[in-house]
Amino acid sequence: MADTVLYEVSDGLATITLNRPEAMNALNVATKVALREAAEEAARDTAVRAILLTAAGERAFCVGQDLKEHVGLLAQDRETGSGQTMSTVGEHYNPIVRALAGAAKPVVAAVNGVAAGAGFGFALAADYRIVADTASFNSSFVGVALTGDSGISWTLPRVVGPSRAQDLLLFPRSLGAQDALELGIANRVVPAAELRAEAEKVARKLASGPTVAYAAIKEAVAFGLTHSLEETLRKEDELQTRAGQSEDHLIAVQAFVNKEKPKYLGR
């Protein structure tokens, strides 16, 4: 894995850190490959019970595609006629979003600065977003004559509604942390100096919680957004049966009866 993405697992928490602060954590090819590998490993590893996605530096969470590299790759495409450059959506962005959004465990994004383009999309792919008061969000795609990717066409309308999503995509502009909080893009805003500690606190709480139940919540909410009430009721029945058969459910019930704090196993 390239050193442009750091990966660490501790006490059930996988921390993925974008590590190109000098480039505002822009996504060159090496970084996209490393991020895809880290996200997929964290989603796959059953010892990982929560994922924290964050970034190095103070200026940016991720400003999206590294346009300095991108313009050179586009020039090569014109020379060769290969059209390979835009395959990055299928090769990198889509697998990253699938891994984060589809992980059977909670994902927390700690947004420390500018989240633009794919950076915005990756933040939205998380289940919970803790945002520094100095951070901002910008769709930015239209600014380089592109449509949305990194799942933003799916996630953003579900967070802010289709009308606001169209507005933010058609007319890109910087949304401050408080605006993001009011729109539901941010779940919590904290002082920048407290971001990492607060995000780790939240992520570690989730990592020590009932993982099967968390996974079921993610699945149920995603399902309910695109299915009828009757279909969703059946899905809840299925998922509740699964959660009810978990070791953690028995642990929780026994702890409640004994007036103790449950110690979950994540299974």
Phi and psi in degrees as a GROMACS rama.xvg file:
@    title "Ramachandran Plot"
@    xaxis  label "Phi"
@    yaxis  label "Psi"
@TYPE xy
-64.1451  152.07  ALA-2
-75.4041  2.10224  ASP-3
-77.0553  -9.91925  THR-4
-134.479  126.407  VAL-5
-101.343  142.016  LEU-6
-134.656  127.198  TYR-7
-144.124  139.429  GLU-8
-119.482  128.086  VAL-9
-146.886  121.522  SER-10
51.6963  44.9942  ASP-11
82.2803  -1.09867  GLY-12
-108.275  122.401  LEU-13
-95.1655  123.535  ALA-14
-107.448  121.188  THR-15
-110.401  121.434  ILE-16
-121.336  117.267  THR-17
-66.8303  130.857  LEU-18
-130.644  52.4833  ASN-19
-127.06  58.2699  ARG-20
-60.2852  -29.6152  PRO-21
-67.7834  -20.4039  GLU-22
-113.021  22.1758  ALA-23
55.3689  33.8737  MET-24
55.0945  35.8368  ASN-25
-66.3378  153.749  ALA-26
-97.0152  93.8118  LEU-27
-84.7435  176.637  ASN-28
-60.8222  -44.3912  VAL-29
-60.613  -39.3934  ALA-30
-69.1906  -39.8568  THR-31
-64.4101  -41.0494  LYS-32
-64.1379  -45.8037  VAL-33
-65.1586  -39.4158  ALA-34
-66.7054  -41.1548  LEU-35
-59.8374  -45.5338  ARG-36
-63.6276  -41.9019  GLU-37
-66.824  -45.2609  ALA-38
-63.8633  -42.7368  ALA-39
-67.7806  -38.4041  GLU-40
-65.278  -43.3485  GLU-41
-64.4131  -39.5789  ALA-42
-68.6772  -34.9888  ALA-43
-80.8224  -33.1778  ARG-44
-72.48  114.577  ASP-45
-70.493  -16.1334  THR-46
-77.0374  -16.8851  ALA-47
-88.1776  122.728  VAL-48
-111.226  -5.92219  ARG-49
-160.522  156.523  ALA-50
-126.087  133.904  ILE-51
-114.257  118.893  LEU-52
-105.898  121.868  LEU-53
-146.178  -170.217  THR-54
-149.268  152.338  ALA-55
-81.0204  154.271  ALA-56
89.3331  177.79  GLY-57
-111.577  -18.9069  GLU-58
-82.7619  -36.3652  ARG-59
-144.547  141.065  ALA-60
-77.7806  -55.213  PHE-61
-172.947  126.682  CYS-62
-95.0424  13.3375  VAL-63
86.8914  -154.134  GLY-64
-53.6612  136.593  GLN-65
-75.0096  99.1333  ASP-66
-70.1904  -24.6742  LEU-67
-65.5499  -42.2284  LYS-68
-71.6198  -40.6834  GLU-69
-59.7116  -42.4009  HIS-70
-65.5247  -34.4807  VAL-71
-67.842  -39.5985  GLY-72
-67.7035  -36.1453  LEU-73
-64.3615  -38.3724  LEU-74
-64.0681  -40.3806  ALA-75
-63.2259  -39.6434  GLN-76
-59.8653  -40.8485  ASP-77
-65.5875  -36.2362  ARG-78
-70.8091  -40.2153  GLU-79
-96.2244  -19.6718  THR-80
72.1381  19.5621  GLY-81
-78.9577  -35.0603  SER-82
66.1325  22.6648  GLY-83
-72.7911  -26.9745  GLN-84
-56.9574  -44.7469  THR-85
-78.0556  -1.74231  MET-86
-69.3188  -7.46037  SER-87
-59.7871  -28.9837  THR-88
-62.1088  -50.1382  VAL-89
-72.6225  -34.3588  GLY-90
-82.1801  -31.4273  GLU-91
-121.501  -61.4128  HIS-92
-60.9642  -48.478  TYR-93
-61.148  -46.6301  ASN-94
-62.8602  -34.3567  PRO-95
-63.7297  -47.4226  ILE-96
-66.5126  -41.2583  VAL-97
-59.4091  -42.2162  ARG-98
-65.4628  -43.9224  ALA-99
-71.7176  -51.5687  LEU-100
-70.3298  -32.155  ALA-101
-93.6976  -1.88898  GLY-102
-61.4326  136.386  ALA-103
-82.9741  49.4902  ALA-104
-167.087  156.101  LYS-105
-72.3396  145.595  PRO-106
-121.848  126.367  VAL-107
-111.416  132.364  VAL-108
-106.557  127.254  ALA-109
-103.275  103.024  ALA-110
-94.1223  106.728  VAL-111
-93.5809  -13.3861  ASN-112
-163.024  -144.391  GLY-113
-64.1922  129.034  VAL-114
-119.626  105.067  ALA-115
-127.709  150.255  ALA-116
56.8645  -126.347  GLY-117
-61.5807  -28.1132  ALA-118
-62.1263  -40.0212  GLY-119
-63.233  -45.5714  PHE-120
-61.238  -41.73  GLY-121
-66.4185  -38.3602  PHE-122
-62.3898  -41.5738  ALA-123
-68.6241  -23.3385  LEU-124
-73.049  -15.6002  ALA-125
-76.8559  160.853  ALA-126
-84.637  -24.7259  ASP-127
-147.309  131.337  TYR-128
-119.462  116.76  ARG-129
-103.568  126.715  ILE-130
-124.531  133.466  VAL-131
-67.8516  147.433  ALA-132
-67.1658  -11.0376  ASP-133
-98.8113  -0.571329  THR-134
-80.7845  166.738  ALA-135
-152.966  162.689  SER-136
-127.639  144.649  PHE-137
-153.81  125.837  ASN-138
-65.1482  -44.8488  SER-139
64.8067  -11.9687  SER-140
-60.3775  -45.8732  PHE-141
-62.2755  -27.6783  VAL-142
-61.5109  -21.8093  GLY-143
-118.379  26.8738  VAL-144
59.7511  42.1179  ALA-145
-127.678  160.051  LEU-146
-89.5128  174.642  THR-147
-71.9584  149.383  GLY-148
-141.596  -161.222  ASP-149
54.5866  30.1651  SER-150
79.6405  2.06124  GLY-151
-66.4819  -26.3259  ILE-152
-70.4765  -19.638  SER-153
-96.7102  -45.6823  TRP-154
-76.6684  -44.7168  THR-155
-61.3354  -46.3699  LEU-156
-60.9451  -30.5589  PRO-157
-75.4557  -22.739  ARG-158
-88.1984  -45.2139  VAL-159
-112.356  -6.04109  VAL-160
94.3936  153.017  GLY-161
-64.2522  -37.2679  PRO-162
-66.544  -46.6955  SER-163
-66.5108  -36.2999  ARG-164
-61.945  -45.0347  ALA-165
-58.3284  -43.0919  GLN-166
-60.7659  -46.7961  ASP-167
-69.5574  -28.6804  LEU-168
-82.7679  -38.5658  LEU-169
-75.0434  -32.7528  LEU-170
-126.477  74.7662  PHE-171
-60.5898  136.28  PRO-172
-158.878  164.6  ARG-173
-77.5903  125.9  SER-174
-105.181  119.111  LEU-175
-69.9899  171.63  GLY-176
-60.8533  -41.4064  ALA-177
-68.3757  -39.6833  GLN-178
-61.7215  -41.6295  ASP-179
-63.176  -37.2304  ALA-180
-65.0274  -44.0937  LEU-181
-64.6519  -31.9619  GLU-182
-84.8272  -10.3056  LEU-183
90.8836  1.01069  GLY-184
-68.4129  -41.2512  ILE-185
-97.3941  135.437  ALA-186
-86.8687  -29.7246  ASN-187
-152.79  139.188  ARG-188
-115.403  131.895  VAL-189
-133.162  159.172  VAL-190
-56.3628  141.923  PRO-191
-54.2331  -38.5425  ALA-192
-66.9099  -19.0637  ALA-193
-102.781  -1.68697  GLU-194
-57.9796  -54.4249  LEU-195
-61.7113  -44.5746  ARG-196
-64.4084  -41.6743  ALA-197
-68.7875  -40.8326  GLU-198
-64.8302  -41.9964  ALA-199
-65.2291  -37.7888  GLU-200
-60.6596  -47.5604  LYS-201
-64.701  -46.9547  VAL-202
-64.5082  -39.4249  ALA-203
-69.85  -32.7818  ARG-204
-62.9124  -42.956  LYS-205
-66.727  -37.3367  LEU-206
-66.64  -21.8129  ALA-207
-100.881  7.37743  SER-208
-95.1511  -170.651  GLY-209
-78.383  91.003  PRO-210
-59.4928  -40.0903  THR-211
-62.3322  -41.339  VAL-212
-66.3561  -41.8188  ALA-213
-60.5666  -44.1176  TYR-214
-61.6827  -40.6081  ALA-215
-65.6546  -38.4016  ALA-216
-61.1115  -46.6102  ILE-217
-58.0252  -46.8463  LYS-218
-65.8284  -41.5825  GLU-219
-66.3624  -42.9596  ALA-220
-65.1545  -45.2285  VAL-221
-62.0923  -41.2512  ALA-222
-64.9223  -46.3041  PHE-223
-62.7987  -26.0457  GLY-224
-69.231  -21.288  LEU-225
-125.619  12.6173  THR-226
-133.249  164.358  HIS-227
-71.6133  168.156  SER-228
-59.1602  -46.002  LEU-229
-62.2834  -42.5155  GLU-230
-64.2296  -38.8169  GLU-231
-69.2542  -36.5864  THR-232
-61.6152  -40.5622  LEU-233
-66.6395  -38.6602  ARG-234
-65.5447  -40.0515  LYS-235
-62.0389  -40.2522  GLU-236
-58.6982  -48.4883  ASP-237
-60.2867  -47.5334  GLU-238
-71.3411  -35.8302  LEU-239
-67.899  -35.7203  GLN-240
-62.1422  -42.7808  THR-241
-62.5608  -47.2647  ARG-242
-64.4569  -37.7614  ALA-243
-67.6375  -20.6517  GLY-244
-93.065  0.888111  GLN-245
-78.3311  155.318  SER-246
-63.0422  -35.6627  GLU-247
-64.0898  -33.7775  ASP-248
-63.7428  -44.4116  HIS-249
-63.5012  -42.4395  LEU-250
-59.7255  -43.5453  ILE-251
-64.9815  -43.2931  ALA-252
-65.7303  -44.022  VAL-253
-63.4222  -40.5948  GLN-254
-64.8646  -38.9102  ALA-255
-62.8761  -46.9889  PHE-256
-62.5721  -38.8338  VAL-257
-86.643  0.848939  ASN-258
56.3629  46.2338  LYS-259
-119.694  164.527  GLU-260
-84.8342  125.837  LYS-261
-69.3084  146.068  PRO-262
-115.547  97.4578  LYS-263
-76.0615  152.093  TYR-264
-105.38  -12.4898  LEU-265
79.8959  23.2041  GLY-266
